[in-house]
Amino acid sequence: MSGDIWTAIILGIVEGLTEFLPVSSTGHLILGGELLGFTDSSSVTFKIAIQLGAILAVLVVYWQRFWNVGMGLLARDADSIAFTRNILIGFFPAMVVGALAYEAIRAVLQSPEVVAIALILGGIAILAIERMVKVVRIESVEAMPLRTAVAIGAVQCIAMIPGVSRSGATILGALLMGVERKTAAEFSFFLAVPTMAGATVYALYKDRDLLSADDLGMIGIGFGCAFLVALVVVKAFVAIVARHGFAPFAWYRIVVGSAALIWLTLR
């Protein structure tokens, strides 16, 4: 893995800032790696593994919610069972597709051009969906019907294309299905826990022969930076969305994607 401590720090900060925003953390890591010259084959594992740091931030911020669900499961509480069912059902499509298409996904993860185009198209899609969403029918993760959880999980698979954004796909897919904004954002956070944990463990296992002790140290630094930054972002994101909606993120995607496409074309 050709990188250094500063590369790990910078990309860890980028991951923490972007994992839960609908701007594509993977896309930003790919473009950031391109700018920093961090593009060897094992760098893909680094970019996947440090996302677990951001996921740990969700567990810390929402620890009380997860604790209550755990206690509720022991007591066979209906809401806790529904919450757990919806998260696991939402995770299932990504688990299957990720396992079957791992090598194809790795190949796409090397393409900054795909990221730039996906950022632009995703921004346009967000603006369109913001105008379409009118009716709210579901106001909690526990109240989400099984078919809605399955559908959101299927939409999450689209985000395996770098630049699409996992959080963006799940949140906007949920909005189209009548899920309230705050609930859509939180479901995306919770769904990220098994999804990214599974992706990280699988990537480390598949690429274990490519990694050395130095590589694991670099992953650790990126993991720590992603965790600390994501702690702040997770708390702020829901408030930003409630006040301003998703349009600011859409315009950001379009500007960054266009700039990246111009740079990649001219370099």
N, C-alpha and C positions, 0 to 999 in steps of 0.2 A: 504494500500500500504506500504509494509515493505521496507523502504529506508531512506536515509538521504540526507543532502545537498550535500555532496561530491559525492554521487552516482548520484544525479541529474546533478551536474556539469560535471562529467566525461562522462556520457552518452550523455549529451547535446553537449559536444565537439566532441564526436565520431559521433553523428548525423550530425553536421555541416561539419565535414571532409568528410563524406562518402555519403551524400544524392545525390550529383550530379556526383559522380564518379561511373564507372561501376563495383562497388565492393560490392554492396548491403548494404545499411544503416541498413535496418531491420535485416539482418543477423548479422551485427556487434553489433547491440543493443542486440540481443538475446544472442550472445556469451559473450558480455560484462556483461549482466545481470547475466549470469550463473557464470562468474568469481567473480562477486561482491555479489552473493547470493541474487539477486533481481529478484525473479522468481514467486512471488505470482500472482494470477489471474488478479488482477487489474493493475499489472505492464505492461500488454499488452496495456492497454489504455494509460499509460504514454509513451510507446515506439511509439505509433501511434501519440499521440497529439503533442509531441515535434517536430515532422517533420514539423509542420506548421511554426516553427521558421525559418527553412531553406528555406521554400517556401517564407516567407516574404522577405528574402534576395534577391530573384529573382525580386520581385516587386520593391525593392529599386534600385538594379543595373540596371534594365531595365525600370525604371519609365518613361523615355522619350519615349521609344518605346510604352509602354502601353498608355501613354497620347496621342501620335499621333494617335494611333489606335482608341481611344475613340473619339477624335475630328473628325477623318475620318469617323467614323460610323454616327456621327451627320450630316456630309456633304454627306453621302451616297457614300463615296469613294470606288471604286471597290476593291483596294488592302486591305483596312481595313476590308471590308466585308469578303473577302476571308480568311484573317488571322483569324478572329474571328470564321468563319465557320469551318476551319480546326482544331482549338483548341477544339471547342465544339464537333465536330464529333469524334475527337480522344479520347475525354474524355468519350463519351457515353458507349462504351463497358465495361470499368472498373466500371462505375456507376452501370450498370445492374448486372454484375457478382458479384461485391462487396456486393450489397444489398441482392442478392439471396443466396450468399454463406458465409455470415458474420461469422456464428458460426463455419463452417468448417475451415475458414481461421484462426480464433482465436485458434482453436485446433492445427493447424499446427505451429502457431507462438510460441508454447511452446516447439518445438523440435529442440534442437541444433544440433542433428545428421543430420537432414534434411538440415540445413544450411551448415554444413561442406561439405556434398556431393554436394550440389548445387553450392557452391563456386568453387569446383574443376572442375565440369562439365562445369560450365559457363566460367571458364578460358580457358579450352580447346576449347570451342565453339568460344570464341573471337579470339583465334589464327587462327582457321580455317576460320572464316569469314573475317578476315583481309587479308588473301591470296585470297579470292574469289572476293572481291570488286574491280571492274575495271572501270566501266562506271558511269559517273556522268551525270544525266539528269535534276535534280531539284536543283536550287541554291538559293531558298528563300522559306520561309514558305508560302508567298502569292501565289507563283507559284505552290504549291503542289496540284496535282489533288485530287479530293474528294476521289477516291478509295484508294489513297496512305494514306491519313489521317485516313481512316477507318481501313486499314490494320495495320498501326502502333498502333492504339488504341487497336486493337485485340491482337497484340503482347504484349502490355503493361500488359494485363491480366495474362500472364505467370508469371510476376513478383510478383503475389500474393503468389507464393511459396517462402518462405523466403530463401535468399541466391542467388536468381536469379538476382536481381537488376533491379529496374524499369528503371533507366536511361540507364543501359546497354542494356536491352531488346529493349527499344524504339530507342536508337541511332543505334545499330547494325541492328535492323530491318529496319530502315530508310536507312542505307547504302546499304543494300541488294536490296532496292527498287530504288536505283539510286540517293539518296539524298546526296548532298555535305556535307563533314564532319562538318563544322561550322554550317550549317543550321540544320543538324541532331541534334547536341548538343543543339542548341538554341530551337528547337522544343520540345526537351525533357524537357528543363527548363520550357518553357511556358506551356506545357501539365501537368507538375507537379502541377501548381497552382490550377486548379479546382479539379484535382484528389486527392491531399493530403488534400486540404481544405475540400472536401466532406468526405473523410475518417475520418478526425479528428472530424468533427461535428457529423458524424454518430456514431463513437465510443464513444464520450462523452455522446451522447443521450442514446445509448443502455446500457452503463455501469454507468449511473448516480446514481444508487442506491448503487454502490460499492465505490463511491468517497466521501471523506470528505474534509473539508477546508484545512487540512494539505496536502492532496494529490494534490489539486489544486495549492498550494504554490510550491510544488515540481515540478509540471508540468511547472509552470511559470519560475522557475530557469533553467530547462532544455531547455525550449523554448528560453530564452534569450541567453544562451550559444550557442545553435544551430544557432541562427540568426547571432551572431557576427562572428563565425567561418566561416559560409557559405558565408558571404559577401566576404571574401578573396578567398575562394575556387571557387566560381562562376566566378570571374574575371580571375583566373589563369587557370582554366580547359581547356578552348578553346585554349589558347596558348600552353599548354602542348600537347594536342591532335594534333594540327597543326604541331608541331615539331617532336613528337615521335610516334604518332599513339596510338593505344590501347594496344599494346603488353605489356608494363610495368604493366598495370592493370591486364592483364591476368595472368602473372607470379605471381603477388602479390596474386591474388585469389587462385591460385594453392598451393602456399606455406602456406598461412594462413589456407585454408581449410584442407590441409594435416596435419598441426600441430594441428588444432582443433580436427580432427578426431582421431589422436593418443592420445591426451589428454583425450578426452571423453571415449575412449576405455580403457585406463589404470587407470583412476581415481577410 
